[in-house]
Amino acid sequence: MANDFNSIPVGDIQFLDNLIPALGAGSYTIQVSQTLTGINTGAIGATQRFAVAAPQVSIDPTDVNSTFPPQNLTGMYGDVLPHIVLNLALLPWERAMDNNDKTIPWLALLVFAPNELSGTSTLPTMANATTVGAYTAAPPANIFRPTIHLDLDVTGANAMNTVQIPVTLFNQIAPRKNELKFLSHVRALNMGDKAVDDLTGTGVYSVVVANRFPEASVSDPLGQQNIVHLVSLEGMGNYLSANASFGAGKDTVELISLYSWTFRTLPDPSADFQGLMQGMVAAEGAATAQVPANLWMRLDSSSLPSGPAKDRLAGGYVPLNYLTRSGEQTYAWYRGPFAPILPASFASPGQFQTSDAAIVYDATNGIFDMSLAASWQVGRAMALASTSFGVNLLSLWRTAGRVVDRVQHLRTLVPAQNTSVASAMKGNLISTYFDKLLRGDVLAHLGQPANEVHGGGDGAKTQAVLNAKANGTLLASMQQLVADPEVQAAIAQASAPELLQVVNWLSQLALLYGVPFNNIVADARLLPEESLRFFYLDANWMGALRDGALSIGQQSSRDVTYSQAARSFIDGAIDKAMAAHRSTLLGEDSEPGADGITHISGFLMRSAIVSGWPGLSVQGLDAAGNPLKVLRQDHVADNVLLVLFWGSPAKLLFTEPQEGFRFGVNQNGQIQMRSLGPGETLGDPLMEIHIRYNGTDGGCMRTDTQGRVLNIDPTSATGLVQAIAANLRISESTIGPAAFALQMVNAPMQQTFNPPA
């Protein structure tokens, strides 16, 4: 398989057998010696020890990308082979299980029922907390611990966890040495449809899969608890066989547990991916009469009579307690940036200079609308909290103000320069113009009134002000000036560092980064548990938010005038930065949204899907089936996903993570055979073969145990590798970990939503 990760299209995935480092983890010694012919110099040389660091007795929880089944969830997982996705692509092969075969990983994933494990631990995973020193010391007489050679950076004080497994059970369920390589592989995929959590241009992960199906329960309403441990098999190479002997009196094997989690299994599909996705829609109406309009972000107003209150609730507003400045207790309407309708642009005379200026009063009903006022105050508070933004904004206004003043005066003094701002900015035209006056009749003007010198005729106004009046108001004149592309280029050049910082900060604000969630969703009923809510981004709310942020850099009426004049220029730069934000995180080139699209829409999802499937794939398509640009896709809480699109999706595709595909059998106990090529398209579905029958052990299972364990031994005539090879009519020697994983993958589920019109 090609290893060109950067060329993987969005939505595709690449399987690789392994990623073996050039130098594995461990301690090394370099010895250098030198001899000189004909000269007796004695021994000349040097010795240097060094270590290649890698996890050995523990891993950082952040190194775990995801697990399946998800931690603490309950679902129909009896036909699933649990697996763990690691952000450390090299980890399974960084230590040698067999120096002659570096493709054998040193990690394994073991599945247990709680009553199968030994020890006195009270944790749900039955993990035992200890230290490296205690573990490497002489164990109790009945416990076997493998011998490991500690890296130089590991000390006896390092904390670690272990799991104690009865010897009989270990021999029944542990992978054989020649099976291990089939239970780990590498996946590479494009990250363009993922939430932004430490995104890189391409994701490369290692995956470790269990060889044992979980135990299901039909009687326990809470489901059968299962425990999974990612264990180190370092030092266990000679004990991974059917009837391994661990020594006289040894009835327990104690292994290092690098990570562990629990889940519950029952035959109820309500908590699996498909059940959770469909449940979010089914909850909004009867199964045969679902109401798509209920998926808008607004409170239910169906029980209210027609009137202003019903209209407000239908528009996404909520009533909140409001204490007026004079002390009266009342309520006011409030709506955050997310609206169930596309709001019309608010006709305001320029920017809001204060939050009070943004208060809307409904005189007919005597009720205030505090939405824009609150937004303005949030923007100002966030700007004041950012010292760097305030400093850069003040510097920007000063620098840009000087540029505008100079261009204005130059155009007044030397009208011929109106078409060449660049040359006007580069040259010293004021000095040149003054020299011309000295060479002319400037002395004749000495002592005359100033208005005569400047060409005024009313004894009060200078030519610059007269020009401004001729062009309309002073604001209109300045707006016309700032709209000139040459002037904009001059401003950008003169204030490049400050402008970049200000625009970047405001673009983050435009994507609602840092905005308190209670200002976004003011009432928990707008986003209940297990719900999906669609919205439009209210440009009026966002404009007030930006007004509040920009208000901190205005110290005079002149600053206010310039700020209003430059608003469209600043807004255009912010829109470009906002459109490029996610693409920059992904390491991709960016283009703004499609021509003609002037609005932003999106959705909020509050569900166990967000926490259980952190790599959830989301794609929005327009009416023609083209993907919409994603401006933001983030987990704003453990179970809340926010996605913003440039435009409105006609269709949404939610797909289980490509890096977290499920392994196992379908509901009929079969695996779907897939083509390995050549002659057929790689991955094309072919025939199916039976692995389990009605949830019980069947073909390709270990026959010496009822432990629900796959037989993956490639030398076994009844093993799964042999069965795959026979059905594909190829040699079992050509089936590697990636090919094996391709056969064992259950295709990721995909749920399609048509957002409410």
N, C-alpha and C positions, 0 to 999 in steps of 0.2 A: 504493500500500500504506500502511496505517496505520502510524504510527510510535509507537504506544503500547507501549513496551517492557515496562512494568510489568504489563501484563495478559496476557503470554504464559504459557500453562499449562506446567507441567513436562513436558518431552518434546517440546514443539513448537518450531518455529523460524520466524523471519520473515526473508525476503530483501528487501533494499533495493538500489536501483541504486547509491547512493553516499551519502556524507555530506560535503558540500562546506562547508568552514569559511567563516564570514562574511568573514574576512580571511586570505588565504593567507600562507604563510611567506615571509619575505624582509625586505628593508630598506625603510623608508618615511621620508618627510619630511613634516612638518606645517608649513605656512606660514600665518601669521596676519598680516593687514595691516589698517590702519584709516585712514580719511580723515575729516577734519572739514570740513564745508561752510563756506566763507567764511573759513577760517583756513589760512594757509600754515604747516603744521607740519613739512613735509618727510616723509620716509618713516617711518612708524610701523609696526612689525611685529616678528615674531619667527619664528625657524625652529628646529624641533626634529626631530632624527632619532631613530627607534626601530626596533626589529627585532621581528618575530614569529618566535620561535624554533621550530624543528622539525628533525628529523634531515635532514641533507643529504649528508654524506659517510660516515656510519656510523650504525648503530643499536645500541642496547644489546641483547645477546642475550636479556635478560629481556623485551624487547618482542615476542619471537616466542613465540606460544602453542604452536604445534605445526607439524609439517610432515608431508606425506604424499607419497610413502612416508616412514616414519620414518627418521631418520638411522641409517646403518650397518646397517640390517636388510636381509635377503635375502628375496625373495618373488616371487610371480607378479605383477609390476607392468607387464608389457608393454602392457597395455590401459588403463593409468591415466594421466591427465593430472596430473603432480605439482602440488601447490599448497602455499602457506604461509598460515597463519592468524596475523594480527598483533593484538596487544592494543591497538594504536593504531588506533582505528576511522577516524580522519581521514587517516592517513598517505598513502595513495595519491593523495589529492586536495589535499594541502597546498601543492603546487607546481604552477604552471601550465605544461602542455605547449603549450597554445594559449590565448592570452588571450581568444579569441572563444568558446571552448568549454571551460569549466572541468570538464566531466564526463570529460575525457580524463586518465587517471592518468599520473604520471611514473615509475611503476615497472613492471617486467616481469620475468617468471620465464623463464629460458632453460635448456634442457636440453642437455647435451653428453655425448659419449663422451670418455674421457680423451685419446685421440689426436687429437681435433679442435681442441684449444686450443693457442694459441701460447704462447711465453714459456718461461722456464727454472725456473719454480717447482717445488719438490719436495714441496709439500703435496698431499694427496689431492684437494683441490678445485682445484688449479692456480691458487689465488689468489696474487696478488703483493702483498706488504706494502710500503707506501710512505708518503709523507706528502703532505699537501695541497700544500705548496710544490713538491715534486718533480713532482707530477702536473700542476700548472698551469704549470710551466715549459715551455719549448719541447721538444716530444717528438722522438725520433729521426725521421729522414726517412721511414721506412716506416710510421710509426704515426700514426693519426688519433685525436685526443682532442677531444671536444666542448667548446665554450666554455661555462663556467658562471659565474654571478655569485654569489660567495660571500657568505653572510650575515655580519653584523657579528660574530657570536660564533664564527666559524670562522677559524682562523689557519693559517699555513703549517706550523706544527709539529704540527698535528693528524694522528694516525695514521689510515690508511685502507687499504682493499684494492682491487685492481683485477683485472680479468680481460681477457685479450687474445684476440680472436676474429678469425680470418681474414675478410677482407672478403667473400669469396665465400660463406662459411658464414653470416655475419651476414645478408646479403641473402636467403638461403634460409630462415632460421628466425625472424628477428626479426618480431614483430608489426607489421603495417602501422598507420599512424597511426589509420585509421578502424576498426581491429580492437581497439585497446587498451582501449576502455571496456567491451568485452564480457568482458575477462579480469580484471576486478576488481569486487567487490561487497561488500556489508555483510551480516552476519548478526547477528541479535539473538535471544537465547534466555534462558529461565529457568535459573538455575544450581542448582536444588534437588536435582538428582541427581548433582552433581559432587563430587569430592574437595575438601576445604577447603584450597585454596592461593590465598590472597589473593582469597577469594570476595567478590563483591558481589551485590546482589539480582538483577540482570540482567546478563548478559554481552553486550557489543556488540563485534564484531570485524570487521576488514576482511580480505578474502581475495583473494589474487592467484594466478591459475591460469596454468599453462604452456599453450602452444598446440602442444606437441610431445610425442609419445609416446616413452617411454624405449626404448632398444635392449635387446632380450632376447637371451639366449644359450642354445642347446640343447647346446653342447659343453663349455662351461666349468662344471665341477662347483660352482664358487664363485659362478657367476652373472656376468653382464656388469655391470661397474661403470658407473654413471651419475653425472654431476655436475650439480647444479642451482645456479644463481646468481640471486639477487634483485638486479637491476641498476638503476641510475639511468639514465633516458633524458632527463634534463635537458639541454637544448641539442641534442637529437637530432631535433627535430620535422621538420626538412627532409631527414632521411636515412632515414625509415621508409617506403621504397617498394621495389618489386621490384628495380630495378637502380640503386640509389642510387650516385652517384659521390662518392668521398671525396678526390679530388685525385690528381694524377699521382704515381706511385710509392708510394701508400699501399696496403699490402696487409693491414694489421691495424687493427682497431678496438679501442681500450682504453677500457673502461667502468668506472665505479665499481661495485664489488660490495659491497652492504650486508650480505648474508648468503649463506652457501653451505653445502651439505651433500652427502653421497654416499649411495648405496644400490646394491644389486645386484639384478639382475632375472634370473629363470630361470623355466621353466615348472613349477616345483614349488610347489604351494600350501601346503606345510607351515609356512611362516613368515608366512602372512597371518593376518588376524584370526580367520577361521573355523578355520583349521588349528591355530593356537595355542590357541584356546579348547577345541576338541575334543580336542587332544592332552593337555591337563591331565587330562581324564577317561580317555582311552584308555590313558594310562600306568599307570592303577591296575588294569589287568586286560586280558585278551584282548578283541579288538574285539567278539566275540560273547558275552563273559561278563564284562562290567565289574562291579566290586564297589563300589556306592555307599558302603558302610560304610568303605571304604579312604580316603574323603575326610575322615574325622574327624581331628582333630589328635591323633595318637598314633603310636607306633612299631608296626611290624608284629610281632605276637607269634604268628603262625600256626604257626611252626615249634616253639614251645615246648610242653612237656607241661602239662597242667592243673595249677594250683597257684598259690601266692601271687604269684610273679613274673609269671606270665602275666596274672593279674588286675590287678596294678598297671600293667603296660604297657597293658592294654586300657583302664584308667582314665585314661590320658594321662600317667602318671608316667614319669620317666627316672631311671636310677641315675647319681649323680654322686659323684666322689671326696669323701670327708669326713674331715677331720682333727679328732679329738676334742680337747677341752681337755687331756686327760691324755696326748696325743701319739700315740694309736693311729691308724693309717691304715686306713680302712674305706670303705664307701660308704653313702650315704643316698638315700632316695627324694626326688624333687623334682618338683613340678608347678606351673607358673606360673598366671596367672589364667585361662587358656583350658583348658577341660575337654571331653572328648568325651561326657560325660554331664552331666546337670543335678545337681550335688551337693546332698545334703541339708544343711540348715542345721546348722552345728556348734554343739553344746550347750556353751557356755562360760559360766563364772560372771562375767558382765560383760566389761569390756574386758581385753585383754592389757596388763599393765603393763610387761612386759619381753619381749624376744625369747625368752628361755629358757622363759617361761610358755607360749609357743606351740609348743614342740617336742612332737611326737607320737612316742611310742615304741611300737613293735610288740613287745611282750614275747614273743609266741609265736615270732617269727622273729629277735628280737634286732636289729632294724633301726630306725633313726630315720627319721621323715618330717620334713624340715626346710622344707617348703613355706611354712607359715604363719609360722615364725620368720624365714625369709628375707624374706618380704613385710613383716613388722613392721619389720625392720631397714632395708629400702629406704624405707619411709614415713618413718621417723625421720630417716634420712640426708637425704632430700629436704627435709624440713621444716627441719632444721638449716642446710641450704644456702640457705634463703630467709630473709633477715633480716626482710623486711617481714611474712612470715607469722608468724614467731615473736613479733614485737612486737604485731601485731594479735591473735594468739591470747591472749597474756598479758593484754592490755587487756580482751579479751572476757570472760575468766574473772573478772577482778576486778570489772568492771562488772556482769556478770550475777550474780555472787555477792552483791554488795551489794543487788541487787534482790530476790533470793530471801530473803536474811536479813531485809530490811525487811518483806516480805510475810508471812514466817513470824511475826515478832514482832507485827506489827499484828494478825494474825488471832488471836494468843494474847491480846493486850491488849484488843482490841475485837472480839469474835466476830461482832458484827453486820455487820462489814465483809467477812465471808467471801464474800459474793456481789457485792462491788463493789471489785475490786482497783484499777480505774482511779481511783475516787474516793479510795481509800486512798493511792495513789501521789501524787495531786495535792495532797491535804490534809496538814496537819501534825498527824496524829493523836496522835503521841507527846506533843507539847506540850499538846494538848487533854486527853489522859488525865492528864497530870501536874497540870494545873490543877485537874482534878476531885478528885484526891487531896488537894491543898492545901486545897480548900474543904471537904473531909470530915474524917475522923478520922485523917489521916495521922500526926499527932503522936503518936497513941496507939500507933503501931507502932514508934516509935523505940526502939532498943535491943533489940528482939526478934530471934530468929534469922531468917536470910534465908528459910529454907524456910517460915516462917509467913507472911512478907510475900507470897510467891508462891503461897501456898495449898497447899504440899506438906505431906505428913503423915509422911514417912519420914526427915526431917531431912537429906536429901542431894539430892533431885532437884527441879529447877525444873519449873514447869508446862509449859514448852515441851518439855522432854525427855519428861515424862509423856505429853504429847499425841503425840509421835513414837512412843513405845512403844505407845500405844494403837492407832496406825495401822500397826503392824508395826515393821520396822527403820527406822533413820534414813534409809537409802538409799530404802526404799520410800516413806517419808513425803515425801522430797524429790522422788522420781519422780512421785508423785501431784500434788505442788504444781506442778512444771514442766509436767506434762501439761495443766494448766488453760490454756485458750486465752487468758484474760485475763492470766495470768502471762507466757505466751509473748509476747503483744503488748507487755507492759510491758518485758520483756527486749529485744525487738526495737527498741523505741523508745529505750531508754536506751543501747543499744550498736549503734545502726544502722550507723555507719561501719565499726566493727571487724567486726561480724557479716557485712556484705556482703563485705568483703575475705577473711575466713576461708572463708566459704561458696564464693566464687568460686574460691579456690585449691584447696579440697578437691574441688570439682566437676570441675576440670581433672584432679586426681589420680584421681578416680573414672573418668575417661575415659582414664586411662593416659598422659596427656601427661607427658613427661619421664621416665617409668619406663624404665630401661635395657632395651634389647631383649633382652639375654641373660637377663634375669630374666623376660621374657615368653615367649620361646622359648629354652629352655635347651639344646637339642640341635638342630644344623642338620638332622638327619635328620627332625625334625618338620615341616620346611618345605623340601623339596628344590627344586631348580630346576624351573621350569615346573610348579608345583603349585598346587592350590586346597585349602584346609583349613578345615573348619567347626568351630565350638566353641560352648560355653556359657560365659558369664562366671561364674566361681566367686565367689559372694558371700562365702564364708568367707575367701578369699584377699584380696578387696578390703576386707573388714572388718578384717583384720589389718594391711593397708596403712594404713588410716585410723587404727587404734589407734596405730601407730607414729608417725604424723604428729602426732596429738593429745597424745602423751606428753610433748612438749617443753614444754607449758604447765602441767604439773602439778608444784607445788612442795610439796604437803602432802597428807595423807590427806583433808582437806576438799576440795581441788581434785579429787582422784580421785573422791570421792563425788559432787561436783557434775557432773563430766564424765560419769559413768555415768548420772546422773539426766537430764542434758540430751541424751543421745546420740540418742534418738528424735527430739527436736526438731531437732537439728542435721542428722541424717540426712534428715529430711523436706525441710528447706531445700535440702540438697545435691541431692536427687533432682530438685527443681523446677529448680534452676540447671542441672543436667546435661541435663535434657530440653530446656531452652531454649537451650543453648549453640550448637548448629548453626543453629537458627532465627535467633538473634541475629546470627550471622555473615552469614546470608543476607538480613538485614533484614526478616524476616517475623515475624508473631505466632507465639507458641508455645503449645502445649497439651501437658500430660504425655501419657504413653502411654495406650493404651486401658484402660478399666476392667478389672480382673481380671488384668492382665498384671503379673507380679511378677519376671520374669527378663529378662536381656539375652543375646542371642546374636550371632553374627557370623561373619566369615571372614577369613582372610589369603590373599592371592594373591601368589605370587612368580613373575613371568613377564615376558617381553619386552613383553607387552601393556601392562603398567603404564607402562613407559618409552616405548614406541612410541606409545601412545594415551593421553596424560596426561589428556585430558578424558573418559575412559571413563564412560559412563552406567551407573549401578547402581540397580536398584529391587528391593525385596523386597516380596512380596505374601503376605497371609495366605491361609488356606484359602478364604475368600470372595472373593478377588481384590482386596481392599482394600490400598492401600500401607501398609507398616509405617513407623513413625517411625524415621528414621536419626539416631542419636545422635552418631556420628562416622564420617567417611569421609576418610581421609588417606593420603598417601604417606609411610610411615615410612622408606622408602629409595627409591632411584631406580626399583627394580623390585619393590617390595613395597607392596601396598595393604591397609589395614586398614579394615574396615567393621563398625560395631556397630549392631544393631537393638534396638528396644524390643519384645521378643517374639521369636518364631521364625518365619522365613519358610517358607511352604509352596512358594514358587517364587521363583527369582531370575532377573532379566532383565539381561543384559549387552549393551549396545548401543554400537556405534561412536559417537564423539562427534558430536553434531549440528553443532558448529561446525567439524568436520573431515571432513565428508562426502567420499567419494571422487568424483572426476570421471573421466569416460572412457566406455568402452564395455563391454558385457558380454562374456561368453566367446564370443558369436557375432558380435562386432564391431558391435553395435547400441546405439543409445541409446533409452531409453524416453521417448516423448513424453508430456507431462503437460498437463492442461487448465490454461488461464490464466483460465477463466471469461469472461464470465458465462454463466449457463445450465447450468453444470456446476460441481461442487465443485472449488475450486482445488487443483491438484496431483493430481487423479485420473489414473491411468494410461490412456493411449489407445493408439495404434499405436506400432510400432517402425520406425526407419529405419536402414539400414546405413551405417556409416561406414568400417569396415575389413573386409577379407575374409581370414580365416585369418591374421590378424596382419600382413597387408600393406596398403599404402595402397589405398584404394578411393574411394568417393564422398565428396564434400565435403572432399577433401584437395588441397593444392597440387600441381598437375600438373607443375610445372617443377622438382621436386626429389624425391628419394627420402628426404627428411629427416624423414618421419613427422610432417608439420606440417599442422594443420587449416587449411582455408580459411574464415576467418570474415568476409571482406570482405562487408559487407551489399549492395554494389553488384554482386557477382559472381553471375551466374545459376546457377553450380554451387557457390556457397558454402553453408555450413551455415545461416546466418541465413535465406537464401532458402528452403532446404529445410524448415526449421522452420515458417516462415510459410506455405508452400504446404500442408503437412500439417495445420496448424491452421486453415487457411483464413482467415488474417488478414493484414494488411499488415506487411511487414518493418519498417516505421517504428514499429510498436507494440511491437516486441521490444527491451527494454532489458537491461541487465546482469543484473538479478535474474531476469527471465523466461528469459534464456539459461542462467543458472546452474541454474535449476530443471530445464531439459531435459537438462543435462549431468551432473546428479548421479546417481551410482549409489546407490540407497537403502542406508542404513547397515545393516550386518549386525547381527543380534541373535541372541544365544545364550541359550537357556533352560536353567536347571538346576533340578532338583528335589532340594534338599538331602537327605541321608540322614535317614531317620526315626529 
